[in-house]
Amino acid sequence: MLRIPSAFAIATLLSVGTAQAEIQTVDLAIKDHRFQPEAVTIPAGEKIKLMVHNQDATPEEFESYELNREKIIPGNSKAVIFVGPLAPGEYPFFGEFNQDTAQGRVIAE
């Protein structure tokens, strides 16, 4: 005899899969050629989405050798940068165009 799962059972299975697939978003701003906040803490072992909002009129480049990421963000615009999953530790990043002031780090714990 063939058993067909109920609609409730299917919906429950789909919602569990969807909840596991959600990626945490972390907001990061560039203002006055500085990253704000300078440090963001994320869970180790999870992929996250950095939503970087460049509030300056000039472009900035998000760069990190440790995160293996490089992205130009035009002035007054947003960009998404995916990172992780990361081992516990600190991962520095900087603004290529304003290295003296645009410094930050991702802390995975």
N, C-alpha and C positions, 0 to 999 in steps of 0.2 A: 504494500500500500504506500502510495506517495503522499508525504506530508508537506503541505505548503505552509511556510511560515506566515504568521499573522502580520498585518501591517504594523502593529505595535513592535513586534520583534525586529522587523526590518528597520523601522525608524530608530529604535534603540541602538542597533549596531551601527547605523550610519552616523548617529550623533556622537558615539564614542570615537569613531574614526575621525570625525571633523574636529573634535576637541583636541585630539592628539596632534592634528596637523596645524593647529593655530601657531603662528610665530609671534613672539612677543615683540612689540615695537617700542623702541627707546628714542625719545626726542633729543636732538642735539642742535643747538643754534650756533651760528657764527655771527657775532656782533662786535663791532669795533675791532675787527681782525683778531678776535679771540673766540675759542670754543667755550660754550656755556651749556652745561657745566663742564669743567675741565676734566672731570673723571666720571665715568658711568660704570655702574656695577651691574653685571649680568650673571645669570646662572651658568656655571661651568657645564659643558657637555650639551648645551642647547644652541640651536641656530637662532639668531635674532636679526631684527631689521632695524638699522639705524635710519631714522628719518631726519636728515640734515637740512635745516632751513638757513640759508645764507641771507641774513637780514641786512648785510652791507650792500652798497650799490655796485661794488666791484667783485669780480669773480674770485673764488678761492679754490684751491685744490686740496681735497682730503687725501692724505697719503699716509700709508703705514707699511713699512717693510715687514714687520712682524705679522700683520694681518693680511699681507699680500693684497692690498687694496690701493687703488689710485683712481680718483674721480674728480673732474672739474665741475664745480657748482657755480653757475652764473650768478651774478648779483641779483638779489631779490627773488630768489627761486629756491626750490626744494629738490632734493635728490634722495634716493633710497640706496643704502649700502647694506648688503647682507654680510654678516660675519658669523663664524662659528660653524659647528660646535667647537668650543675652545677648551683646552686643558686649563686647570686653575693657574692663575698668574696675571701679570700686568702686560698689556700690549699698547705701547705708545703710538700715537698718531700726531700728525702736524699738518699745518697749512703750508703748502709749497710756496705760495706767493708772499706769505708773511711769517716766515719761520721764527722770527724773534718773539712774536706774541701769540701766534696760533699754535698752541701746544695742548695736547690732551692725552688721555689714556683710557682704555677699556680694562676693567678689572673683572676677571672671571673668578667666581668663587662658588 
